[in-house]
């Protein structure tokens, strides 16, 4: 997970875990598991995860192209 510890420029399209789960039509707990391994995520605090919509969609497309996760 990417952990933001100093002020940084964050993407403009950040979304919450439930929003990303709804976007890609999966359960929130699946998004959380994927974030722990391969899905790009910004950890802004102990319990604050945010996802860039663009980065998530690119990661999923790349994973489909490479055929991983089957």
C-alpha positions as CSV (number, residue, x, y, z in Angstrom):
1,X,0.0,0.0,0.0
2,X,1.2,3.5,-0.7
3,X,1.3,5.4,2.6
4,X,1.2,9.1,2.5
5,X,3.2,10.5,5.4
6,X,4.1,13.9,4.2
7,X,2.0,16.5,2.3
8,X,1.9,15.2,-1.3
9,X,-0.1,16.0,-4.4
10,X,-2.9,13.4,-4.4
11,X,-4.9,12.4,-7.5
12,X,-8.0,14.5,-8.1
13,X,-10.2,11.3,-8.5
14,X,-9.8,9.7,-5.1
15,X,-12.7,7.6,-4.0
16,X,-13.6,5.6,-0.9
17,X,-13.5,1.8,-0.6
18,X,-17.3,1.4,-0.9
19,X,-17.3,3.7,-4.0
20,X,-14.6,1.6,-5.7
21,X,-16.4,-1.6,-4.8
22,X,-19.6,-0.2,-6.3
23,X,-17.8,1.0,-9.4
24,X,-16.2,-2.4,-10.2
25,X,-19.2,-4.4,-8.9
26,X,-17.5,-6.4,-6.1
27,X,-17.8,-6.7,-2.4
28,X,-15.9,-4.1,-0.3
29,X,-14.0,-6.8,1.5
30,X,-12.6,-8.0,-1.9
31,X,-11.4,-4.5,-2.6
32,X,-9.6,-4.5,0.8
33,X,-7.9,-7.8,0.1
34,X,-6.8,-6.7,-3.4
35,X,-5.5,-3.5,-1.9
36,X,-3.3,-5.5,0.4
37,X,-1.7,-7.3,-2.5
38,X,-1.9,-5.6,-6.0
39,X,-4.6,-2.9,-6.2
40,X,-3.1,0.7,-5.9
41,X,-4.3,2.5,-2.8
42,X,-3.4,5.6,-0.8
43,X,-3.4,5.0,3.0
44,X,-4.0,8.3,4.6
45,X,-4.3,7.1,8.1
46,X,-4.9,4.1,10.3
47,X,-8.3,3.5,8.9
48,X,-8.5,5.9,5.9
49,X,-8.0,4.3,2.5
50,X,-8.5,6.1,-0.8
51,X,-8.3,4.9,-4.3
52,X,-7.6,6.7,-7.5
53,X,-10.4,5.7,-10.0
54,X,-8.0,5.9,-12.9
55,X,-5.2,3.9,-11.2
56,X,-7.7,1.2,-10.1
57,X,-9.2,0.8,-13.6
58,X,-5.7,0.7,-15.2
59,X,-4.5,-1.9,-12.7
60,X,-7.6,-4.1,-13.4
61,X,-7.2,-3.8,-17.2
62,X,-3.5,-4.6,-16.9
63,X,-4.3,-7.7,-14.7
64,X,-6.8,-8.9,-17.3
65,X,-4.4,-8.4,-20.2
66,X,-1.6,-10.3,-18.4
67,X,-4.1,-13.1,-17.5
68,X,-3.2,-13.1,-13.8
69,X,-5.6,-13.9,-11.1
70,X,-7.3,-16.8,-12.9
